[in-house]
């Protein structure tokens, strides 16, 4: 994944539509929450097996919602000057310390 390329595409899309005035962190978080809700609706009434074996049309819809979520998350990071890769790596290091393999298997 080329995050810089994605960020440029998102920025151009927003610039071309003059959306920057509305793309403040608060509004972006609210939009992100809406997209997470749409993803949740896809899985809401599926059982475990169904959630692993989505029909093609549902999987395509799921991919679109996941992309929307990623776009808003990246946009939030852009607005707040957060290096997403660094944030993820730092959080994973904290998670590894908090949940050591020997005491956390099977979760």
C-alpha positions as CSV (number, residue, x, y, z in Angstrom):
1,X,0.0,0.0,0.0
2,X,1.4,3.4,-1.0
3,X,0.0,5.6,1.7
4,X,1.5,8.8,0.2
5,X,-0.1,8.1,-3.2
6,X,-3.5,7.5,-1.4
7,X,-3.1,10.7,0.6
8,X,-2.4,12.7,-2.6
9,X,-5.5,11.2,-4.3
10,X,-7.7,12.0,-1.3
11,X,-6.3,15.5,-1.0
12,X,-6.9,16.2,-4.7
13,X,-10.4,14.8,-4.5
14,X,-11.2,17.1,-1.6
15,X,-9.4,20.1,-3.2
16,X,-11.3,19.7,-6.5
17,X,-14.6,19.9,-4.6
18,X,-13.6,22.6,-2.1
19,X,-14.4,20.3,0.8
20,X,-11.5,21.3,3.0
21,X,-13.6,23.8,5.0
22,X,-15.9,21.0,6.1
23,X,-13.2,18.4,6.6
24,X,-12.2,19.3,10.1
25,X,-11.4,16.5,12.6
26,X,-14.8,16.6,14.3
27,X,-16.7,16.3,11.1
28,X,-14.4,13.6,9.7
29,X,-14.8,11.5,12.9
30,X,-18.6,11.8,12.6
31,X,-18.4,10.7,9.0
32,X,-16.1,7.9,9.9
33,X,-18.6,6.7,12.5
34,X,-21.4,6.7,9.9
35,X,-19.3,4.5,7.6
36,X,-18.5,2.1,10.5
37,X,-22.2,1.9,11.1
38,X,-22.8,1.0,7.4
39,X,-20.2,-1.8,7.7
40,X,-21.8,-2.9,10.9
41,X,-25.2,-3.2,9.1
42,X,-23.7,-5.7,6.7
43,X,-22.7,-8.1,9.5
44,X,-25.4,-7.3,12.0
45,X,-27.6,-10.4,11.6
46,X,-25.1,-12.9,10.1
47,X,-23.9,-15.9,12.0
48,X,-20.3,-16.7,12.3
49,X,-20.2,-18.9,9.2
50,X,-22.1,-16.5,7.1
51,X,-19.8,-13.6,8.1
52,X,-16.8,-15.7,6.7
53,X,-18.5,-16.6,3.4
54,X,-20.1,-13.4,2.1
55,X,-21.9,-13.6,-1.3
56,X,-20.0,-11.7,-4.0
57,X,-22.4,-8.7,-4.0
58,X,-22.2,-8.4,-0.3
59,X,-18.4,-8.8,-0.3
60,X,-18.2,-6.0,-2.9
61,X,-20.4,-3.8,-0.7
62,X,-18.2,-4.6,2.3
63,X,-15.1,-3.6,0.3
64,X,-16.6,-0.3,-0.5
65,X,-17.5,0.4,3.1
66,X,-14.0,-0.6,4.3
67,X,-12.5,1.8,1.7
68,X,-14.8,4.6,2.9
69,X,-13.6,3.9,6.5
70,X,-9.9,3.9,5.4
71,X,-10.4,7.2,3.4
72,X,-11.9,9.0,6.4
73,X,-9.3,7.6,8.8
74,X,-6.4,8.7,6.5
75,X,-8.1,12.1,6.1
76,X,-8.3,12.5,9.9
77,X,-4.6,11.6,10.1
78,X,-3.8,14.1,7.4
79,X,-5.7,16.9,9.3
80,X,-4.0,16.1,12.6
81,X,-0.6,15.4,11.2
82,X,-0.6,11.8,12.5
83,X,1.8,9.4,10.8
84,X,-0.6,6.4,10.5
85,X,2.1,3.8,10.0
86,X,4.1,5.0,13.0
87,X,0.9,5.2,15.1
88,X,0.1,1.6,14.2
89,X,3.6,0.3,14.9
90,X,3.7,2.1,18.2
91,X,0.3,0.7,19.2
92,X,1.2,-2.8,18.2
93,X,4.3,-2.6,20.4
94,X,2.1,-1.5,23.3
95,X,-0.3,-4.4,22.6
96,X,2.5,-6.9,22.5
97,X,3.6,-5.8,25.9
98,X,0.1,-5.7,27.3
99,X,-0.9,-9.1,25.8
100,X,2.2,-11.4,25.9
101,X,1.8,-14.6,23.8
102,X,2.2,-16.9,26.8
103,X,-0.8,-15.4,28.6
104,X,-2.9,-14.3,25.7
105,X,-3.3,-17.3,23.4
106,X,-6.7,-18.2,22.2
107,X,-8.4,-14.8,22.4
